[in-house]
Amino acid sequence: MSQGTIKKITDKGFGFIDGERGDIFFHHSAVTEGNFESLREGQNVEYTEGSGPKGPRAENVRVSE
């Protein structure tokens, strides 16, 4: 799994992670533990890098221990 820090969260149900290879998009449906509303900017997360219709995206997003 890749690691990063939540850079930005929007009120529209998506955000961006400052990841190992730059910024990566994530959608609220990609959060696997907890819920999207509990995430905060600056939190460390783990994710799997996948691809979406507009390019790379984070999948299986969860807060790092």
PyMOL Python script that loads the backbone (N, CA, C, O; Angstrom):
from pymol import cmd

cmd.read_pdbstr("""\
ATOM      1  N   MET A   1       0.840  -1.185   0.000  1.00  0.00           N
ATOM      2  CA  MET A   1       0.000   0.000   0.000  1.00  0.00           C
ATOM      3  C   MET A   1       0.882   1.245   0.000  1.00  0.00           C
ATOM      4  O   MET A   1       1.969   1.264   0.578  1.00  0.00           O
ATOM      5  N   SER A   2       0.388   2.263  -0.656  1.00  0.00           N
ATOM      6  CA  SER A   2       1.075   3.544  -0.666  1.00  0.00           C
ATOM      7  C   SER A   2       0.626   4.359   0.539  1.00  0.00           C
ATOM      8  O   SER A   2      -0.420   4.088   1.129  1.00  0.00           O
ATOM      9  N   GLN A   3       1.423   5.356   0.896  1.00  0.00           N
ATOM     10  CA  GLN A   3       1.092   6.215   2.030  1.00  0.00           C
ATOM     11  C   GLN A   3       1.131   7.672   1.602  1.00  0.00           C
ATOM     12  O   GLN A   3       1.848   8.047   0.675  1.00  0.00           O
ATOM     13  N   GLY A   4       0.348   8.481   2.294  1.00  0.00           N
ATOM     14  CA  GLY A   4       0.320   9.904   2.012  1.00  0.00           C
ATOM     15  C   GLY A   4      -0.421  10.649   3.099  1.00  0.00           C
ATOM     16  O   GLY A   4      -0.802  10.079   4.122  1.00  0.00           O
ATOM     17  N   THR A   5      -0.619  11.942   2.859  1.00  0.00           N
ATOM     18  CA  THR A   5      -1.302  12.827   3.799  1.00  0.00           C
ATOM     19  C   THR A   5      -2.459  13.487   3.069  1.00  0.00           C
ATOM     20  O   THR A   5      -2.316  13.921   1.926  1.00  0.00           O
ATOM     21  N   ILE A   6      -3.604  13.562   3.733  1.00  0.00           N
ATOM     22  CA  ILE A   6      -4.745  14.221   3.108  1.00  0.00           C
ATOM     23  C   ILE A   6      -4.414  15.704   2.942  1.00  0.00           C
ATOM     24  O   ILE A   6      -4.133  16.409   3.911  1.00  0.00           O
ATOM     25  N   LYS A   7      -4.456  16.147   1.712  1.00  0.00           N
ATOM     26  CA  LYS A   7      -4.108  17.534   1.381  1.00  0.00           C
ATOM     27  C   LYS A   7      -5.346  18.427   1.375  1.00  0.00           C
ATOM     28  O   LYS A   7      -5.312  19.550   1.879  1.00  0.00           O
ATOM     29  N   LYS A   8      -6.437  17.924   0.801  1.00  0.00           N
ATOM     30  CA  LYS A   8      -7.651  18.730   0.682  1.00  0.00           C
ATOM     31  C   LYS A   8      -8.860  17.810   0.669  1.00  0.00           C
ATOM     32  O   LYS A   8      -8.849  16.747   0.048  1.00  0.00           O
ATOM     33  N   ILE A   9      -9.909  18.244   1.373  1.00  0.00           N
ATOM     34  CA  ILE A   9     -11.193  17.547   1.358  1.00  0.00           C
ATOM     35  C   ILE A   9     -12.251  18.572   0.976  1.00  0.00           C
ATOM     36  O   ILE A   9     -12.261  19.686   1.500  1.00  0.00           O
ATOM     37  N   THR A  10     -13.130  18.199   0.074  1.00  0.00           N
ATOM     38  CA  THR A  10     -14.193  19.107  -0.352  1.00  0.00           C
ATOM     39  C   THR A  10     -15.523  18.684   0.261  1.00  0.00           C
ATOM     40  O   THR A  10     -15.661  17.564   0.752  1.00  0.00           O
ATOM     41  N   ASP A  11     -16.486  19.576   0.229  1.00  0.00           N
ATOM     42  CA  ASP A  11     -17.825  19.236   0.708  1.00  0.00           C
ATOM     43  C   ASP A  11     -18.643  18.536  -0.374  1.00  0.00           C
ATOM     44  O   ASP A  11     -19.832  18.277  -0.187  1.00  0.00           O
ATOM     45  N   LYS A  12     -18.009  18.231  -1.504  1.00  0.00           N
ATOM     46  CA  LYS A  12     -18.684  17.550  -2.607  1.00  0.00           C
ATOM     47  C   LYS A  12     -18.401  16.048  -2.622  1.00  0.00           C
ATOM     48  O   LYS A  12     -18.815  15.348  -3.546  1.00  0.00           O
ATOM     49  N   GLY A  13     -17.691  15.546  -1.592  1.00  0.00           N
ATOM     50  CA  GLY A  13     -17.488  14.110  -1.481  1.00  0.00           C
ATOM     51  C   GLY A  13     -16.215  13.572  -2.103  1.00  0.00           C
ATOM     52  O   GLY A  13     -16.130  12.384  -2.414  1.00  0.00           O
ATOM     53  N   PHE A  14     -15.229  14.427  -2.287  1.00  0.00           N
ATOM     54  CA  PHE A  14     -13.946  13.939  -2.775  1.00  0.00           C
ATOM     55  C   PHE A  14     -12.822  14.765  -2.170  1.00  0.00           C
ATOM     56  O   PHE A  14     -13.057  15.779  -1.511  1.00  0.00           O
ATOM     57  N   GLY A  15     -11.603  14.314  -2.406  1.00  0.00           N
ATOM     58  CA  GLY A  15     -10.451  15.027  -1.879  1.00  0.00           C
ATOM     59  C   GLY A  15      -9.187  14.637  -2.617  1.00  0.00           C
ATOM     60  O   GLY A  15      -9.220  13.926  -3.622  1.00  0.00           O
ATOM     61  N   PHE A  16      -8.068  15.123  -2.092  1.00  0.00           N
ATOM     62  CA  PHE A  16      -6.772  14.845  -2.689  1.00  0.00           C
ATOM     63  C   PHE A  16      -5.786  14.451  -1.600  1.00  0.00           C
ATOM     64  O   PHE A  16      -5.790  15.004  -0.500  1.00  0.00           O
ATOM     65  N   ILE A  17      -4.952  13.493  -1.932  1.00  0.00           N
ATOM     66  CA  ILE A  17      -3.915  13.008  -1.035  1.00  0.00           C
ATOM     67  C   ILE A  17      -2.567  13.426  -1.606  1.00  0.00           C
ATOM     68  O   ILE A  17      -2.319  13.278  -2.803  1.00  0.00           O
ATOM     69  N   ASP A  18      -1.697  13.948  -0.745  1.00  0.00           N
ATOM     70  CA  ASP A  18      -0.315  14.228  -1.122  1.00  0.00           C
ATOM     71  C   ASP A  18       0.418  12.905  -0.961  1.00  0.00           C
ATOM     72  O   ASP A  18       0.844  12.550   0.139  1.00  0.00           O
ATOM     73  N   GLY A  19       0.560  12.184  -2.054  1.00  0.00           N
ATOM     74  CA  GLY A  19       1.087  10.823  -2.018  1.00  0.00           C
ATOM     75  C   GLY A  19       2.549  10.724  -2.381  1.00  0.00           C
ATOM     76  O   GLY A  19       3.238  11.727  -2.566  1.00  0.00           O
ATOM     77  N   GLU A  20       3.001   9.501  -2.478  1.00  0.00           N
ATOM     78  CA  GLU A  20       4.406   9.217  -2.772  1.00  0.00           C
ATOM     79  C   GLU A  20       4.827   9.705  -4.157  1.00  0.00           C
ATOM     80  O   GLU A  20       5.997  10.011  -4.389  1.00  0.00           O
ATOM     81  N   ARG A  21       3.854   9.773  -5.079  1.00  0.00           N
ATOM     82  CA  ARG A  21       4.179  10.215  -6.449  1.00  0.00           C
ATOM     83  C   ARG A  21       3.404  11.472  -6.828  1.00  0.00           C
ATOM     84  O   ARG A  21       3.078  11.673  -7.998  1.00  0.00           O
ATOM     85  N   GLY A  22       3.111  12.311  -5.848  1.00  0.00           N
ATOM     86  CA  GLY A  22       2.392  13.545  -6.116  1.00  0.00           C
ATOM     87  C   GLY A  22       0.949  13.464  -5.643  1.00  0.00           C
ATOM     88  O   GLY A  22       0.557  12.508  -4.974  1.00  0.00           O
ATOM     89  N   ASP A  23       0.169  14.468  -5.993  1.00  0.00           N
ATOM     90  CA  ASP A  23      -1.232  14.520  -5.572  1.00  0.00           C
ATOM     91  C   ASP A  23      -2.056  13.458  -6.293  1.00  0.00           C
ATOM     92  O   ASP A  23      -1.873  13.200  -7.483  1.00  0.00           O
ATOM     93  N   ILE A  24      -2.966  12.853  -5.537  1.00  0.00           N
ATOM     94  CA  ILE A  24      -3.834  11.836  -6.112  1.00  0.00           C
ATOM     95  C   ILE A  24      -5.263  12.046  -5.604  1.00  0.00           C
ATOM     96  O   ILE A  24      -5.483  12.307  -4.421  1.00  0.00           O
ATOM     97  N   PHE A  25      -6.208  11.930  -6.499  1.00  0.00           N
ATOM     98  CA  PHE A  25      -7.626  12.124  -6.232  1.00  0.00           C
ATOM     99  C   PHE A  25      -8.188  10.928  -5.466  1.00  0.00           C
ATOM    100  O   PHE A  25      -7.755   9.796  -5.678  1.00  0.00           O
ATOM    101  N   PHE A  26      -9.157  11.177  -4.570  1.00  0.00           N
ATOM    102  CA  PHE A  26      -9.937  10.079  -4.004  1.00  0.00           C
ATOM    103  C   PHE A  26     -11.391  10.499  -3.829  1.00  0.00           C
ATOM    104  O   PHE A  26     -11.689  11.666  -3.573  1.00  0.00           O
ATOM    105  N   HIS A  27     -12.277   9.541  -3.970  1.00  0.00           N
ATOM    106  CA  HIS A  27     -13.724   9.736  -3.852  1.00  0.00           C
ATOM    107  C   HIS A  27     -14.181   9.159  -2.517  1.00  0.00           C
ATOM    108  O   HIS A  27     -13.565   8.225  -2.005  1.00  0.00           O
ATOM    109  N   HIS A  28     -15.243   9.700  -1.956  1.00  0.00           N
ATOM    110  CA  HIS A  28     -15.716   9.220  -0.656  1.00  0.00           C
ATOM    111  C   HIS A  28     -16.002   7.730  -0.656  1.00  0.00           C
ATOM    112  O   HIS A  28     -15.880   7.095   0.392  1.00  0.00           O
ATOM    113  N   SER A  29     -16.374   7.153  -1.775  1.00  0.00           N
ATOM    114  CA  SER A  29     -16.667   5.720  -1.848  1.00  0.00           C
ATOM    115  C   SER A  29     -15.407   4.857  -1.721  1.00  0.00           C
ATOM    116  O   SER A  29     -15.517   3.644  -1.544  1.00  0.00           O
ATOM    117  N   ALA A  30     -14.208   5.460  -1.808  1.00  0.00           N
ATOM    118  CA  ALA A  30     -12.954   4.720  -1.702  1.00  0.00           C
ATOM    119  C   ALA A  30     -12.498   4.540  -0.255  1.00  0.00           C
ATOM    120  O   ALA A  30     -11.534   3.817  -0.002  1.00  0.00           O
ATOM    121  N   VAL A  31     -13.173   5.186   0.701  1.00  0.00           N
ATOM    122  CA  VAL A  31     -12.800   5.079   2.111  1.00  0.00           C
ATOM    123  C   VAL A  31     -13.311   3.744   2.641  1.00  0.00           C
ATOM    124  O   VAL A  31     -14.513   3.480   2.612  1.00  0.00           O
ATOM    125  N   THR A  32     -12.392   2.898   3.130  1.00  0.00           N
ATOM    126  CA  THR A  32     -12.769   1.541   3.530  1.00  0.00           C
ATOM    127  C   THR A  32     -12.974   1.371   5.026  1.00  0.00           C
ATOM    128  O   THR A  32     -13.729   0.493   5.441  1.00  0.00           O
ATOM    129  N   GLU A  33     -12.327   2.180   5.841  1.00  0.00           N
ATOM    130  CA  GLU A  33     -12.490   2.078   7.292  1.00  0.00           C
ATOM    131  C   GLU A  33     -12.956   3.431   7.806  1.00  0.00           C
ATOM    132  O   GLU A  33     -12.386   4.462   7.451  1.00  0.00           O
ATOM    133  N   GLY A  34     -13.972   3.433   8.627  1.00  0.00           N
ATOM    134  CA  GLY A  34     -14.530   4.699   9.083  1.00  0.00           C
ATOM    135  C   GLY A  34     -15.406   5.272   7.983  1.00  0.00           C
ATOM    136  O   GLY A  34     -15.969   4.538   7.172  1.00  0.00           O
ATOM    137  N   ASN A  35     -15.512   6.589   7.968  1.00  0.00           N
ATOM    138  CA  ASN A  35     -16.303   7.216   6.912  1.00  0.00           C
ATOM    139  C   ASN A  35     -15.635   8.503   6.444  1.00  0.00           C
ATOM    140  O   ASN A  35     -14.746   9.036   7.108  1.00  0.00           O
ATOM    141  N   PHE A  36     -16.071   8.980   5.313  1.00  0.00           N
ATOM    142  CA  PHE A  36     -15.482  10.159   4.691  1.00  0.00           C
ATOM    143  C   PHE A  36     -15.543  11.370   5.625  1.00  0.00           C
ATOM    144  O   PHE A  36     -14.594  12.151   5.698  1.00  0.00           O
ATOM    145  N   GLU A  37     -16.660  11.521   6.336  1.00  0.00           N
ATOM    146  CA  GLU A  37     -16.854  12.679   7.198  1.00  0.00           C
ATOM    147  C   GLU A  37     -15.871  12.719   8.364  1.00  0.00           C
ATOM    148  O   GLU A  37     -15.646  13.785   8.937  1.00  0.00           O
ATOM    149  N   SER A  38     -15.281  11.586   8.728  1.00  0.00           N
ATOM    150  CA  SER A  38     -14.335  11.545   9.840  1.00  0.00           C
ATOM    151  C   SER A  38     -12.909  11.909   9.416  1.00  0.00           C
ATOM    152  O   SER A  38     -12.046  12.109  10.272  1.00  0.00           O
ATOM    153  N   LEU A  39     -12.653  11.995   8.120  1.00  0.00           N
ATOM    154  CA  LEU A  39     -11.317  12.340   7.638  1.00  0.00           C
ATOM    155  C   LEU A  39     -11.045  13.827   7.814  1.00  0.00           C
ATOM    156  O   LEU A  39     -11.960  14.646   7.722  1.00  0.00           O
ATOM    157  N   ARG A  40      -9.785  14.176   8.067  1.00  0.00           N
ATOM    158  CA  ARG A  40      -9.371  15.563   8.254  1.00  0.00           C
ATOM    159  C   ARG A  40      -8.110  15.839   7.444  1.00  0.00           C
ATOM    160  O   ARG A  40      -7.267  14.960   7.266  1.00  0.00           O
ATOM    161  N   GLU A  41      -7.993  17.055   6.964  1.00  0.00           N
ATOM    162  CA  GLU A  41      -6.772  17.452   6.259  1.00  0.00           C
ATOM    163  C   GLU A  41      -5.588  17.307   7.212  1.00  0.00           C
ATOM    164  O   GLU A  41      -5.675  17.656   8.389  1.00  0.00           O
ATOM    165  N   GLY A  42      -4.487  16.789   6.687  1.00  0.00           N
ATOM    166  CA  GLY A  42      -3.284  16.564   7.484  1.00  0.00           C
ATOM    167  C   GLY A  42      -3.173  15.155   8.053  1.00  0.00           C
ATOM    168  O   GLY A  42      -2.118  14.790   8.573  1.00  0.00           O
ATOM    169  N   GLN A  43      -4.233  14.353   7.969  1.00  0.00           N
ATOM    170  CA  GLN A  43      -4.176  12.975   8.455  1.00  0.00           C
ATOM    171  C   GLN A  43      -3.330  12.117   7.528  1.00  0.00           C
ATOM    172  O   GLN A  43      -3.332  12.307   6.312  1.00  0.00           O
ATOM    173  N   ASN A  44      -2.608  11.174   8.115  1.00  0.00           N
ATOM    174  CA  ASN A  44      -1.853  10.205   7.330  1.00  0.00           C
ATOM    175  C   ASN A  44      -2.770   9.062   6.945  1.00  0.00           C
ATOM    176  O   ASN A  44      -3.529   8.555   7.771  1.00  0.00           O
ATOM    177  N   VAL A  45      -2.697   8.660   5.690  1.00  0.00           N
ATOM    178  CA  VAL A  45      -3.535   7.580   5.182  1.00  0.00           C
ATOM    179  C   VAL A  45      -2.721   6.593   4.366  1.00  0.00           C
ATOM    180  O   VAL A  45      -1.622   6.897   3.901  1.00  0.00           O
ATOM    181  N   GLU A  46      -3.277   5.416   4.203  1.00  0.00           N
ATOM    182  CA  GLU A  46      -2.744   4.394   3.310  1.00  0.00           C
ATOM    183  C   GLU A  46      -3.775   4.178   2.216  1.00  0.00           C
ATOM    184  O   GLU A  46      -4.972   4.338   2.453  1.00  0.00           O
ATOM    185  N   TYR A  47      -3.328   3.819   1.031  1.00  0.00           N
ATOM    186  CA  TYR A  47      -4.247   3.613  -0.087  1.00  0.00           C
ATOM    187  C   TYR A  47      -3.597   2.739  -1.148  1.00  0.00           C
ATOM    188  O   TYR A  47      -2.382   2.544  -1.166  1.00  0.00           O
ATOM    189  N   THR A  48      -4.432   2.226  -2.017  1.00  0.00           N
ATOM    190  CA  THR A  48      -3.976   1.489  -3.186  1.00  0.00           C
ATOM    191  C   THR A  48      -4.178   2.403  -4.384  1.00  0.00           C
ATOM    192  O   THR A  48      -5.226   3.033  -4.521  1.00  0.00           O
ATOM    193  N   GLU A  49      -3.184   2.474  -5.242  1.00  0.00           N
ATOM    194  CA  GLU A  49      -3.316   3.331  -6.421  1.00  0.00           C
ATOM    195  C   GLU A  49      -4.045   2.590  -7.530  1.00  0.00           C
ATOM    196  O   GLU A  49      -3.665   1.486  -7.920  1.00  0.00           O
ATOM    197  N   GLY A  50      -5.093   3.217  -8.025  1.00  0.00           N
ATOM    198  CA  GLY A  50      -5.871   2.653  -9.120  1.00  0.00           C
ATOM    199  C   GLY A  50      -5.991   3.673 -10.231  1.00  0.00           C
ATOM    200  O   GLY A  50      -5.298   4.691 -10.220  1.00  0.00           O
ATOM    201  N   SER A  51      -6.854   3.413 -11.180  1.00  0.00           N
ATOM    202  CA  SER A  51      -7.050   4.381 -12.257  1.00  0.00           C
ATOM    203  C   SER A  51      -8.541   4.601 -12.464  1.00  0.00           C
ATOM    204  O   SER A  51      -9.350   3.677 -12.378  1.00  0.00           O
ATOM    205  N   GLY A  52      -8.869   5.841 -12.735  1.00  0.00           N
ATOM    206  CA  GLY A  52     -10.247   6.220 -12.991  1.00  0.00           C
ATOM    207  C   GLY A  52     -10.373   6.820 -14.367  1.00  0.00           C
ATOM    208  O   GLY A  52      -9.408   6.829 -15.131  1.00  0.00           O
ATOM    209  N   PRO A  53     -11.550   7.325 -14.699  1.00  0.00           N
ATOM    210  CA  PRO A  53     -11.768   7.882 -16.039  1.00  0.00           C
ATOM    211  C   PRO A  53     -10.914   9.128 -16.336  1.00  0.00           C
ATOM    212  O   PRO A  53     -10.686   9.464 -17.498  1.00  0.00           O
ATOM    213  N   LYS A  54     -10.450   9.802 -15.288  1.00  0.00           N
ATOM    214  CA  LYS A  54      -9.650  11.016 -15.509  1.00  0.00           C
ATOM    215  C   LYS A  54      -8.201  10.849 -15.072  1.00  0.00           C
ATOM    216  O   LYS A  54      -7.472  11.835 -14.964  1.00  0.00           O
ATOM    217  N   GLY A  55      -7.775   9.621 -14.820  1.00  0.00           N
ATOM    218  CA  GLY A  55      -6.389   9.386 -14.435  1.00  0.00           C
ATOM    219  C   GLY A  55      -6.278   8.627 -13.128  1.00  0.00           C
ATOM    220  O   GLY A  55      -7.235   7.983 -12.696  1.00  0.00           O
ATOM    221  N   PRO A  56      -5.103   8.697 -12.489  1.00  0.00           N
ATOM    222  CA  PRO A  56      -4.881   7.936 -11.253  1.00  0.00           C
ATOM    223  C   PRO A  56      -5.831   8.377 -10.143  1.00  0.00           C
ATOM    224  O   PRO A  56      -6.213   9.544 -10.052  1.00  0.00           O
ATOM    225  N   ARG A  57      -6.203   7.411  -9.301  1.00  0.00           N
ATOM    226  CA  ARG A  57      -7.025   7.741  -8.134  1.00  0.00           C
ATOM    227  C   ARG A  57      -6.676   6.766  -7.011  1.00  0.00           C
ATOM    228  O   ARG A  57      -6.203   5.655  -7.250  1.00  0.00           O
ATOM    229  N   ALA A  58      -6.921   7.209  -5.792  1.00  0.00           N
ATOM    230  CA  ALA A  58      -6.673   6.370  -4.622  1.00  0.00           C
ATOM    231  C   ALA A  58      -7.900   5.504  -4.356  1.00  0.00           C
ATOM    232  O   ALA A  58      -9.037   5.968  -4.448  1.00  0.00           O
ATOM    233  N   GLU A  59      -7.651   4.254  -4.030  1.00  0.00           N
ATOM    234  CA  GLU A  59      -8.700   3.309  -3.680  1.00  0.00           C
ATOM    235  C   GLU A  59      -8.345   2.695  -2.339  1.00  0.00           C
ATOM    236  O   GLU A  59      -7.189   2.744  -1.920  1.00  0.00           O
ATOM    237  N   ASN A  60      -9.321   2.120  -1.668  1.00  0.00           N
ATOM    238  CA  ASN A  60      -9.096   1.461  -0.376  1.00  0.00           C
ATOM    239  C   ASN A  60      -8.384   2.387   0.612  1.00  0.00           C
ATOM    240  O   ASN A  60      -7.415   1.990   1.261  1.00  0.00           O
ATOM    241  N   VAL A  61      -8.870   3.613   0.717  1.00  0.00           N
ATOM    242  CA  VAL A  61      -8.262   4.634   1.586  1.00  0.00           C
ATOM    243  C   VAL A  61      -8.622   4.334   3.035  1.00  0.00           C
ATOM    244  O   VAL A  61      -9.782   4.089   3.366  1.00  0.00           O
ATOM    245  N   ARG A  62      -7.604   4.359   3.893  1.00  0.00           N
ATOM    246  CA  ARG A  62      -7.822   4.199   5.331  1.00  0.00           C
ATOM    247  C   ARG A  62      -6.777   4.981   6.104  1.00  0.00           C
ATOM    248  O   ARG A  62      -5.670   5.210   5.618  1.00  0.00           O
ATOM    249  N   VAL A  63      -7.137   5.384   7.304  1.00  0.00           N
ATOM    250  CA  VAL A  63      -6.226   6.147   8.155  1.00  0.00           C
ATOM    251  C   VAL A  63      -5.097   5.241   8.592  1.00  0.00           C
ATOM    252  O   VAL A  63      -5.325   4.092   8.968  1.00  0.00           O
ATOM    253  N   SER A  64      -3.858   5.764   8.542  1.00  0.00           N
ATOM    254  CA  SER A  64      -2.681   5.003   8.980  1.00  0.00           C
ATOM    255  C   SER A  64      -2.664   4.916  10.488  1.00  0.00           C
ATOM    256  O   SER A  64      -3.092   5.842  11.177  1.00  0.00           O
ATOM    257  N   GLU A  65      -2.175   3.819  10.995  1.00  0.00           N
ATOM    258  CA  GLU A  65      -2.019   3.636  12.445  1.00  0.00           C
ATOM    259  C   GLU A  65      -0.820   4.387  12.945  1.00  0.00           C
ATOM    260  O   GLU A  65      -0.525   4.355  14.139  1.00  0.00           O
TER     261      GLU A  65
END
""", "prot")
cmd.dss("prot")
cmd.show_as("cartoon", "prot")
cmd.util.cbc("prot")
cmd.orient("prot")
